[in-house]
Amino acid sequence: MRVKHLQIAIDGRDVDRLADFWVEALGYVRHGQFEQYRSLVDPDERGPKLILQEVPEGWSAKSRTHIDLHVQDMDGEVARLEKLGAQRIDDDPVREAGTRWVRMRDIEQNEFCVVEDRD
């Protein structure tokens, strides 16, 4: 059986604010909402759907799953995301396996990486 599409769920305490962040960060658009859920989609229909789920508990530990954003201008993109409220985790980029990336947290402390795309 083949997976029809990929959807990523992110927990948060203020999902409307979190949605604003990820809409700006990814260039996604709001797709709908139901009770504690907000959905975001790629307008070009290439990327996975994001579901933001409001939960009462706060962030307490490193997530074992995170989003990697592959970009051409890593330094410029990190600066843009910082203006949106994201924070760097490390002072210097991680260099490993012939590439480099910056670990960051969104406005609700969910970890993600900005990866220098070498293609």
DSSP file (Angstrom, degrees, kcal/mol; ACC not computed):
  #  RESIDUE AA STRUCTURE BP1 BP2  ACC     N-H-->O    O-->H-N    N-H-->O    O-->H-N    TCO  KAPPA ALPHA  PHI   PSI    X-CA   Y-CA   Z-CA
    1    1 A M              0   0    0      0, 0.0     2,-0.4     0, 0.0     0, 0.0   0.000 360.0 360.0 360.0 135.1    0.0    0.0    0.0
    2    2 A R        -     0   0    0      1,-0.0     2,-0.3     2,-0.0     0, 0.0  -0.784 360.0-112.9-101.0 140.5    1.3    3.4   -1.0
    3    3 A V        -     0   0    0     -2,-0.4     3,-0.1     1,-0.1    -1,-0.0  -0.543  20.6-154.4 -69.6 132.3    0.9    6.6    1.2
    4    4 A K        -     0   0    0      1,-0.3     2,-0.3    -2,-0.3    -1,-0.1   0.873  68.5 -16.3 -79.7 -38.3   -1.4    9.0   -0.6
    5    5 A H        -     0   0    0      2,-0.0     2,-0.4    43,-0.0    -1,-0.3  -0.983  63.1-116.0-160.8 162.4    0.0   12.2    1.1
    6    6 A L        -     0   0    0     -2,-0.3    43,-1.6    -3,-0.1     2,-0.4  -0.879  25.7-176.1-108.1 134.8    2.1   13.3    4.0
    7    7 A Q  E     -a   49   0A   0     -2,-0.4     2,-0.5    41,-0.2    43,-0.2  -0.993  10.5-154.1-129.2 136.9    0.7   15.5    6.8
    8    8 A I  E     -a   50   0A   0     41,-2.9    43,-3.1    -2,-0.4     2,-0.4  -0.948   6.9-154.8-114.5 130.3    2.7   16.9    9.7
    9    9 A A  E     -a   51   0A   0     -2,-0.5     2,-0.4    41,-0.2    43,-0.2  -0.881   8.5-171.7-106.3 134.7    1.1   17.7   13.0
   10   10 A I  E     -a   52   0A   0     41,-2.8    43,-2.4    -2,-0.4     2,-0.2  -0.993  15.1-140.9-126.4 125.2    2.6   20.3   15.4
   11   11 A D  E     +a   53   0A   0     -2,-0.4     2,-0.3    41,-0.2    43,-0.2  -0.545  31.2 159.1 -81.6 149.9    1.3   20.8   18.9
   12   12 A G  E     -a   54   0A   0     41,-2.1    43,-2.8    -2,-0.2     3,-0.3  -0.987  46.3-132.0-162.3 167.3    1.0   24.3   20.3
   13   13 A R  S    S+     0   0    0     -2,-0.3     2,-0.4     1,-0.2    -1,-0.1   0.763 106.8  31.6 -95.4 -30.9   -0.7   26.4   23.0
   14   14 A D     >  +     0   0    0      1,-0.1     4,-2.4    39,-0.1     3,-0.3  -0.774  69.5 176.3-127.2  84.6   -1.7   29.3   20.6
   15   15 A V  H  > S+     0   0    0     -2,-0.4     4,-2.4    -3,-0.3     5,-0.1   0.765  76.5  57.7 -68.5 -25.4   -2.3   27.7   17.3
   16   16 A D  H  > S+     0   0    0      2,-0.2     4,-2.0     1,-0.2    -1,-0.2   0.931 111.3  42.3 -68.9 -43.0   -3.5   30.9   15.6
   17   17 A R  H  > S+     0   0    0     -3,-0.3     4,-2.0     2,-0.2    -2,-0.2   0.900 115.0  51.1 -66.2 -41.4   -0.2   32.6   16.4
   18   18 A L  H  X S+     0   0    0     -4,-2.4     4,-2.4     1,-0.2    -2,-0.2   0.891 108.4  52.3 -62.9 -40.2    1.7   29.5   15.4
   19   19 A A  H  X S+     0   0    0     -4,-2.4     4,-2.6     1,-0.2     5,-0.2   0.914 106.4  53.5 -61.6 -43.6   -0.2   29.4   12.1
   20   20 A D  H  X S+     0   0    0     -4,-2.0     4,-1.9     1,-0.2    -1,-0.2   0.919 109.6  49.2 -56.8 -44.2    0.8   33.0   11.4
   21   21 A F  H  X S+     0   0    0     -4,-2.0     4,-2.8     1,-0.2    -2,-0.2   0.955 114.1  42.9 -60.4 -52.1    4.5   32.0   12.0
   22   22 A W  H  X S+     0   0    0     -4,-2.4     4,-2.4     2,-0.2     6,-0.6   0.809 109.5  57.5 -71.1 -29.3    4.4   29.0    9.7
   23   23 A V  H  X S+     0   0    0     -4,-2.6     4,-1.8    -5,-0.2     5,-0.5   0.942 115.0  38.3 -60.5 -46.6    2.4   30.7    7.0
   24   24 A E  H  < S+     0   0    0     -4,-1.9    -2,-0.2    -5,-0.2    -1,-0.2   0.893 117.1  50.8 -71.2 -39.9    5.1   33.4    6.8
   25   25 A A  H  < S+     0   0    0     -4,-2.8    -2,-0.2    -5,-0.2    -3,-0.2   0.895 125.7  23.5 -66.0 -40.7    8.0   30.9    7.3
   26   26 A L  H  < S-     0   0    0     -4,-2.4    -1,-0.2    -5,-0.2    -2,-0.2   0.593  98.7-118.5-104.1 -14.0    6.9   28.5    4.5
   27   27 A G     <  +     0   0    0     -4,-1.8    -3,-0.2    -5,-0.3    -4,-0.2   0.730  65.8 146.8  76.1  21.0    4.8   30.6    2.2
   28   28 A Y        -     0   0    0     -6,-0.6     2,-0.3    -5,-0.5    14,-0.2  -0.272  40.9-132.8 -80.2 172.0    1.8   28.3    3.0
   29   29 A V  E     -B   41   0A   0     12,-2.6    12,-2.5    -3,-0.1     2,-0.2  -0.931  25.3 -99.1-125.6 153.3   -1.8   29.4    3.2
   30   30 A R  E     -B   40   0A   0     -2,-0.3    10,-0.3    10,-0.2     3,-0.1  -0.505  34.6-177.5 -69.1 137.9   -4.5   28.7    5.8
   31   31 A H  E     -     0   0A   0      8,-3.2     2,-0.3     1,-0.4     9,-0.2   0.662  51.7 -57.7-112.1 -24.5   -6.7   25.9    4.6
   32   32 A G  E     -B   39   0A   0      7,-1.1     7,-2.7     2,-0.0    -1,-0.4  -0.942  41.5-125.7 163.6 176.4   -9.3   25.6    7.4
   33   33 A Q  E     -B   38   0A   0     -2,-0.3     2,-0.3     5,-0.2     5,-0.2  -0.994  12.2-177.3-151.3 150.9   -9.9   25.2   11.1
   34   34 A F  E >   -B   37   0A   0      3,-1.8     3,-2.7    -2,-0.3    -2,-0.0  -0.899  63.1 -56.5-151.2 118.7  -12.0   22.9   13.3
   35   35 A E  T 3  S-     0   0    0     -2,-0.3    -1,-0.1     1,-0.3     0, 0.0  -0.246 127.8  -2.9  47.6-115.5  -12.2   23.3   17.1
   36   36 A Q  T 3  S+     0   0    0     18,-0.1    18,-2.9    -3,-0.1     2,-0.4   0.316 119.3  91.3 -88.7  10.4   -8.5   23.0   18.3
   37   37 A Y  E <   -BC  34  53A   0     -3,-2.7    -3,-1.8    16,-0.2     2,-0.4  -0.836  47.1-176.9-111.7 143.7   -7.1   22.4   14.8
   38   38 A R  E     -BC  33  52A   0     14,-2.0    14,-3.2    -2,-0.4     2,-0.4  -0.994  14.0-153.5-129.5 139.1   -5.7   24.7   12.1
   39   39 A S  E     -BC  32  51A   0     -7,-2.7    -8,-3.2    -2,-0.4    -7,-1.1  -0.925   8.5-171.3-118.2 143.7   -4.6   23.4    8.7
   40   40 A L  E     -BC  30  50A   0     10,-2.6    10,-2.7    -2,-0.4     2,-0.3  -0.978   7.0-170.0-129.3 141.0   -2.0   24.9    6.4
   41   41 A V  E     -B   29   0A   0    -12,-2.5   -12,-2.6    -2,-0.4     8,-0.1  -0.934  30.6-108.1-132.4 156.1   -1.2   23.9    2.8
   42   42 A D    >   -     0   0    0      5,-0.4     3,-2.1    -2,-0.3   -14,-0.1  -0.711  25.5-144.0 -76.7 121.9    1.4   24.6    0.2
   43   43 A P  T 3  S+     0   0    0      0, 0.0    -1,-0.1     0, 0.0   -15,-0.1   0.752 102.7  53.4 -63.5 -21.0   -0.4   26.7   -2.5
   44   44 A D  T 3  S-     0   0    0     -3,-0.0   -16,-0.0     0, 0.0    -2,-0.0   0.433 108.2-129.1 -90.0  -0.1    1.7   24.9   -5.1
   45   45 A E  S <  S+     0   0    0     -3,-2.1     4,-0.1     1,-0.1    -4,-0.0   0.786  80.1 107.3  58.8  31.4    0.5   21.5   -3.7
   46   46 A R        +     0   0    0      2,-0.1    -1,-0.1     0, 0.0     0, 0.0   0.766  63.4  63.3-103.6 -35.9    4.1   20.2   -3.5
   47   47 A G  S    S-     0   0    0      1,-0.1    -5,-0.4     0, 0.0   -41,-0.0  -0.384  91.7 -88.8 -90.6 167.3    4.7   20.2    0.2
   48   48 A P        -     0   0    0      0, 0.0     2,-0.2     0, 0.0   -41,-0.2  -0.327  43.8-104.4 -70.9 155.4    3.0   18.3    3.0
   49   49 A K  E     -a    7   0A   0    -43,-1.6   -41,-2.9    -8,-0.1     2,-0.5  -0.579  32.3-141.9 -74.9 140.3   -0.1   19.6    4.8
   50   50 A L  E     -aC   8  40A   0    -10,-2.7   -10,-2.6    -2,-0.2     2,-0.5  -0.915  11.6-165.2-106.5 133.1    0.6   21.0    8.3
   51   51 A I  E     -aC   9  39A   0    -43,-3.1   -41,-2.8    -2,-0.5     2,-0.6  -0.979   5.0-159.2-115.1 122.6   -1.9   20.5   11.1
   52   52 A L  E     -aC  10  38A   0    -14,-3.2   -14,-2.0    -2,-0.5     2,-0.5  -0.902   9.9-164.9-102.7 123.7   -1.5   22.6   14.1
   53   53 A Q  E     -aC  11  37A   0    -43,-2.4   -41,-2.1    -2,-0.6     2,-0.4  -0.935  15.4-134.5-116.3 121.5   -3.2   21.2   17.2
   54   54 A E  E     +a   12   0A   0    -18,-2.9   -41,-0.2    -2,-0.5   -18,-0.1  -0.599  30.8 176.9 -75.3 127.3   -3.9   23.2   20.3
   55   55 A V        -     0   0    0    -43,-2.8   -40,-0.0    -2,-0.4    -2,-0.0  -0.951  33.7-133.5-130.3 150.3   -2.9   21.3   23.4
   56   56 A P  S    S+     0   0    0      0, 0.0     2,-0.2     0, 0.0    -1,-0.1   0.817  82.5  80.5 -74.6 -29.7   -2.9   22.4   27.1
   57   57 A E  S    S-     0   0    0      1,-0.1    -2,-0.2   -45,-0.1     3,-0.1  -0.480  76.0-129.9 -81.1 150.0    0.5   21.2   28.0
   58   58 A G        -     0   0    0     -2,-0.2     2,-0.3     1,-0.1    -1,-0.1  -0.244  38.8 -71.6 -87.0 178.9    3.6   23.2   27.2
   59   59 A W        +     0   0    0     49,-0.2    -1,-0.1     1,-0.1     3,-0.1  -0.546  55.7 162.2 -71.1 132.0    6.8   22.2   25.4
   60   60 A S        +     0   0    0      1,-0.3     2,-0.3    -2,-0.3    -1,-0.1   0.589  52.8  14.3-130.9 -16.5    8.8   20.0   27.8
   61   61 A A  S    S-     0   0    0      0, 0.0    -1,-0.3     0, 0.0     2,-0.2  -0.976  87.5 -72.6-155.8 164.6   11.4   18.0   25.8
   62   62 A K        -     0   0    0     -2,-0.3     2,-0.1    -3,-0.1    48,-0.1  -0.422  52.7-123.2 -62.4 130.4   13.2   17.8   22.5
   63   63 A S        -     0   0    0     -2,-0.2    -1,-0.1     1,-0.1    -4,-0.0  -0.471   5.0-143.4 -72.4 146.5   10.9   16.4   19.8
   64   64 A R  S    S+     0   0    0     -2,-0.1     2,-0.4     1,-0.1    -1,-0.1   0.533  88.0  52.0 -88.0  -6.6   12.0   13.3   18.0
   65   65 A T        +     0   0    0     46,-0.0     2,-0.3     2,-0.0    46,-0.2  -0.986  67.7 161.0-127.8 139.1   10.5   14.7   14.8
   66   66 A H        -     0   0    0     -2,-0.4     2,-0.4    44,-0.1    46,-0.2  -0.963  37.2-101.9-151.3 169.0   11.1   18.0   13.2
   67   67 A I  E     -d  112   0B   0     44,-0.7    46,-2.5    -2,-0.3     2,-0.5  -0.765  24.0-155.3 -95.3 136.5   10.9   20.0   10.0
   68   68 A D  E     -d  113   0B   0     -2,-0.4     2,-0.7    44,-0.2    46,-0.2  -0.966   5.2-157.1-109.0 126.2   13.9   20.7    7.8
   69   69 A L  E     -d  114   0B   0     44,-3.2    46,-2.9    -2,-0.5     2,-0.6  -0.914   7.6-154.0-103.1 112.3   13.7   23.7    5.5
   70   70 A H  E     +d  115   0B   0     -2,-0.7     2,-0.3    44,-0.2    46,-0.2  -0.776  25.6 167.5 -89.8 123.1   16.1   23.4    2.5
   71   71 A V  E     -d  116   0B   0     44,-2.7    46,-3.6    -2,-0.6     3,-0.3  -0.898  43.4-135.5-135.3 159.3   17.0   26.8    1.2
   72   72 A Q  S    S+     0   0    0     -2,-0.3     2,-0.8     1,-0.2    -1,-0.1   0.877 103.8  41.7 -79.5 -41.9   19.6   28.3   -1.2
   73   73 A D     >  +     0   0    0      1,-0.2     4,-2.5     2,-0.1    -1,-0.2  -0.774  68.0 173.8-110.6  85.2   20.5   31.3    1.1
   74   74 A M  H  > S+     0   0    0     -2,-0.8     4,-2.7    -3,-0.3     5,-0.2   0.917  78.1  47.9 -61.6 -46.1   20.7   29.8    4.6
   75   75 A D  H  > S+     0   0    0      1,-0.2     4,-2.1     2,-0.2    -1,-0.2   0.911 114.0  47.0 -63.8 -42.1   22.0   32.9    6.3
   76   76 A G  H  > S+     0   0    0      2,-0.2     4,-2.1     1,-0.2    -1,-0.2   0.893 113.4  48.5 -65.2 -39.7   19.4   35.1    4.7
   77   77 A E  H  X S+     0   0    0     -4,-2.5     4,-2.6     2,-0.2    -2,-0.2   0.894 109.5  52.0 -69.6 -39.6   16.6   32.7    5.6
   78   78 A V  H  X S+     0   0    0     -4,-2.7     4,-2.2    -5,-0.2    -2,-0.2   0.927 110.7  48.8 -61.1 -44.0   17.8   32.3    9.2
   79   79 A A  H  X S+     0   0    0     -4,-2.1     4,-1.7    -5,-0.2    -2,-0.2   0.906 111.3  49.7 -61.9 -41.9   17.7   36.1    9.5
   80   80 A R  H  X S+     0   0    0     -4,-2.1     4,-1.0     1,-0.2    -2,-0.2   0.919 111.5  48.2 -63.1 -43.9   14.2   36.3    8.0
   81   81 A L  H  <>S+     0   0    0     -4,-2.6     5,-2.5     1,-0.2     4,-0.4   0.850 107.2  56.0 -67.6 -34.1   12.9   33.6   10.4
   82   82 A E  H ><5S+     0   0    0     -4,-2.2     3,-1.2     1,-0.2    -1,-0.2   0.885 103.4  54.9 -63.5 -37.6   14.5   35.3   13.4
   83   83 A K  H 3<5S+     0   0    0     -4,-1.7    -1,-0.2     1,-0.3    -2,-0.2   0.795 104.7  54.7 -64.7 -27.4   12.5   38.5   12.4
   84   84 A L  T 3<5S-     0   0    0     -4,-1.0    -1,-0.3    -3,-0.2    -2,-0.2   0.552 132.9 -91.8 -81.3  -8.1    9.3   36.3   12.5
   85   85 A G  T < 5S+     0   0    0     -3,-1.2    -3,-0.2    -4,-0.4    -2,-0.1   0.387  80.3 137.6 114.6  -2.6   10.2   35.3   16.1
   86   86 A A      < -     0   0    0     -5,-2.5     2,-0.4    -6,-0.1    -1,-0.3  -0.360  39.7-145.8 -70.9 157.1   12.2   32.1   15.6
   87   87 A Q  E     -E  105   0B   0     18,-2.3    18,-2.4    19,-0.1     2,-0.2  -0.974  11.2-120.6-128.1 141.4   15.3   31.6   17.7
   88   88 A R  E     -E  104   0B   0     -2,-0.4    16,-0.3    16,-0.2     3,-0.1  -0.524  13.0-160.2 -72.6 143.9   18.7   29.9   16.9
   89   89 A I  S    S+     0   0    0     14,-2.9     2,-0.3    -2,-0.2    15,-0.2   0.833  77.7  36.4 -89.3 -41.2   19.6   27.0   19.2
   90   90 A D  S    S-     0   0    0     13,-0.8    -1,-0.2     1,-0.1     4,-0.1  -0.818  72.4-135.6-113.1 152.0   23.3   27.1   18.4
   91   91 A D  S    S+     0   0    0     -2,-0.3    -1,-0.1    -3,-0.1    -3,-0.0   0.888  92.4  38.6 -69.7 -39.7   25.6   30.1   17.8
   92   92 A D  S    S-     0   0    0      1,-0.1    -1,-0.0    -3,-0.0    -3,-0.0  -0.820  95.3 -98.2-113.7 151.2   27.3   28.5   14.8
   93   93 A P        -     0   0    0      0, 0.0     2,-0.4     0, 0.0     9,-0.2  -0.285  39.3-111.8 -61.3 150.5   25.9   26.3   12.0
   94   94 A V  E     -F  101   0B   0      7,-3.3     7,-2.0    -4,-0.1     2,-0.5  -0.695  29.5-158.6 -80.0 135.4   26.2   22.5   12.3
   95   95 A R  E     +F  100   0B   0     -2,-0.4     2,-0.3     5,-0.2     5,-0.2  -0.972  30.9 136.1-121.0 117.6   28.6   21.1    9.7
   96   96 A E  E >   +F   99   0B   0      3,-2.1     3,-1.7    -2,-0.5    -2,-0.0  -0.980  57.9   9.5-160.9 145.0   28.2   17.4    9.0
   97   97 A A  T 3  S-     0   0    0     -2,-0.3     3,-0.1     1,-0.3    -1,-0.0   0.821 127.4 -55.0  54.2  37.2   28.1   15.0    6.0
   98   98 A G  T 3  S+     0   0    0      1,-0.3    -1,-0.3     0, 0.0     2,-0.3   0.624 122.7  77.9  76.7  13.5   29.2   17.7    3.6
   99   99 A T  E <   -F   96   0B   0     -3,-1.7    -3,-2.1     2,-0.0     2,-0.3  -0.848  63.4-138.7-140.2 177.8   26.5   20.1    4.4
  100  100 A R  E     +F   95   0B   0     16,-0.3    16,-2.4    -2,-0.3     2,-0.3  -0.987  18.8 171.9-141.5 153.1   25.6   22.7    7.0
  101  101 A W  E     -FG  94 115B   0     -7,-2.0    -7,-3.3    -2,-0.3     2,-0.5  -0.978  26.4-127.0-154.1 163.3   22.4   23.7    8.8
  102  102 A V  E     - G   0 114B   0     12,-2.3    12,-2.4    -2,-0.3     2,-0.4  -0.970  20.5-139.3-117.2 127.3   21.1   25.9   11.7
  103  103 A R  E     + G   0 113B   0     -2,-0.5   -14,-2.9    10,-0.2   -13,-0.8  -0.724  33.6 170.1 -84.9 134.3   19.0   24.4   14.4
  104  104 A M  E     -EG  88 112B   0      8,-3.3     8,-2.5    -2,-0.4     2,-0.4  -0.860  28.7-135.0-137.5 169.0   16.1   26.8   15.4
  105  105 A R  E     -EG  87 111B   0    -18,-2.4   -18,-2.3    -2,-0.3     6,-0.2  -0.988  20.7-133.2-126.4 141.0   12.9   26.9   17.4
  106  106 A D    >   -     0   0    0      4,-2.4     3,-2.0    -2,-0.4   -19,-0.1  -0.067  48.7 -76.2 -77.4-171.1    9.7   28.4   16.3
  107  107 A I  T 3  S+     0   0    0      1,-0.3    -1,-0.1     2,-0.1   -89,-0.1   0.603 135.2  45.6 -69.2 -10.8    7.6   30.8   18.5
  108  108 A E  T 3  S-     0   0    0      2,-0.1    -1,-0.3   -90,-0.1   -49,-0.2   0.095 122.7-101.3-116.2  20.8    6.4   27.9   20.6
  109  109 A Q    <   +     0   0    0     -3,-2.0     2,-0.4     1,-0.3    -2,-0.1   0.601  69.3 151.1  73.9  14.8    9.8   26.2   21.0
  110  110 A N        -     0   0    0    -48,-0.1    -4,-2.4   -99,-0.1    -1,-0.3  -0.661  45.9-123.0 -75.3 129.5    9.2   23.5   18.3
  111  111 A E  E     + G   0 105B   0     -2,-0.4   -44,-0.7    -6,-0.2     2,-0.3  -0.484  40.6 158.0 -77.9 141.8   12.6   22.6   16.8
  112  112 A F  E     -dG  67 104B   0     -8,-2.5    -8,-3.3   -46,-0.2     2,-0.4  -0.956  28.0-130.5-150.7 165.6   13.3   22.8   13.1
  113  113 A C  E     -dG  68 103B   0    -46,-2.5   -44,-3.2    -2,-0.3     2,-0.6  -0.931   2.3-147.2-123.2 145.7   16.4   23.1   10.9
  114  114 A V  E     -dG  69 102B   0    -12,-2.4   -12,-2.3    -2,-0.4     2,-0.4  -0.966  27.7-162.6-108.3 117.0   17.3   25.5    8.1
  115  115 A V  E     -dG  70 101B   0    -46,-2.9   -44,-2.7    -2,-0.6     2,-0.6  -0.838  21.3-121.9-109.6 133.5   19.5   23.4    5.7
  116  116 A E  E     -d   71   0B   0    -16,-2.4     2,-0.6    -2,-0.4   -16,-0.3  -0.629  28.7-142.1 -72.0 117.5   21.8   24.8    3.0
  117  117 A D        -     0   0    0    -46,-3.6   -43,-0.1    -2,-0.6    -1,-0.0  -0.735  16.5-171.7 -87.1 119.9   20.6   23.3   -0.2
  118  118 A R              0   0    0     -2,-0.6    -1,-0.1     1,-0.2   -46,-0.1   0.346 360.0 360.0 -94.9   6.2   23.6   22.4   -2.4
  119  119 A D              0   0    0      0, 0.0    -1,-0.2     0, 0.0   -47,-0.1   0.478 360.0 360.0 -78.2 360.0   21.6   21.5   -5.5
